Amino acid sequence: MSLAAAAAGADGVMVETHPAPEEAICDGPQALRAEDFSDYMRRLEQAAALAGKELQPVA
């Protein structure tokens, strides 16, 4: 959903990561594995570009 939102021009997305989602106390099924985060961010950057946007870091 977040990739589609970025492609549609969303101003932000929220993503949960966890080193072992299956062991998470809560929200495990919706968490992204930590080792998959870099690939996800690459895909998110491409999706945002479809809407003419660039990812910006949050301090």
Secondary structure, 3 states (H helix, E strand, C coil): CHHHHHHCCCCCCCCCEECCHHHCCCCHHHCEEHHHHHHHHHHHHHHHHHCCCCCCCCC
